[in-house]
Amino acid sequence: MDPALLREREAFKKRALSNPVVENKKKDTGDPPPKKKQKSAPQPRQQKDFNYKTYGGSSQNNFGILAKIVKHMKTRHLSGDTYPLSLEEILDETNQLDIGIRQKNWLMNEALQNNPKLQVNAEGKYLFKPPYNIKDKRGLLKLLDKHDQRGLGGISLDDIEESIPNVEKALKSLGDNIIQITQPMNKKKVLFYNDKSTQFTVDEEFQKLWRSVAVDGLDDEKIEEYLQKQGITSMQDMGVKKVTPVQKRKKQSNRNRNFKKLNQHMSDILEDYTDKN
């Protein structure tokens, strides 16, 4: 080996030993480095159905404001004021201009729009929403007549009182065209239309004859037999008709079915014994 290279090698070693370098190595624990937690995207809140009766946060005060507004709108509707009002006009007429901004937003965005007693027009103004769109006693009579023709029964008097003014005066003027019935359970009154076209008078002689005939414990056949003995044949075709049951067809037996014949290649040898006894 070249002696010059050996000398350079020895000199390099001496310089390296004279300048020591200390390295701080990290201890290998064997555990993987901790991962950074990724922030999850906030989930949108689900809007629940609004119920102004269970509204939290001073709900007593809010419900009191809303109840006062609904009562005022109902009163002005029954007095004939059917033009719409803005929220500021409603608060002015109900002397509630001192409420806060939060309550105004609650009324405008939630309470008044979701109230079944109020309706909002295209201009964003509010009206009272009666149960039935009638204005006077004529409208009431037509409404009851339609209910009677459609078989819908009667209408609660409470709903009529919220629809037209002076209900007692209207009922008094309509007279026997309307029938009032008081429900035994809740003592509420229900109005029915009195259809006079179905009413007719029966002579007292026929009423006495009808009441004198005792039909307790008799079926239709015995009543028809009794009428025939008395010479009355008007109910002959109204008796109970005996319905003869329809006979079901019997299923055909599967014996005469034509099955696929096998062993056709031996037809000249085999014999058929089906018709022989």
Secondary structure, 3 states (H helix, E strand, C coil): CCHHHHHHHHHHHHHHHHCCCCCCCCCCCCCCCCCCCCCCCCCCCCCCCCCHHHCCCCHHHHHHHHHHHHHHHHHHHHCCCCCCECHHHHHHHCCCCCCCHHHHHHHHHHHHHHCCCEEECCCCCEEECCCCCCCCHHHHHHHHHHHHHCCCCCEEHHHHHCCCCCHHHHHHHHHHHEEEEECCCCCCEEEEECCHHHCCCCCHHHHHHHHHCCCCCCCHHHHHHHHHHCCCCCCHHHCCCCCCCCCCCCCCCHHHCCCCCCCHHHCCCCCCCCCCC
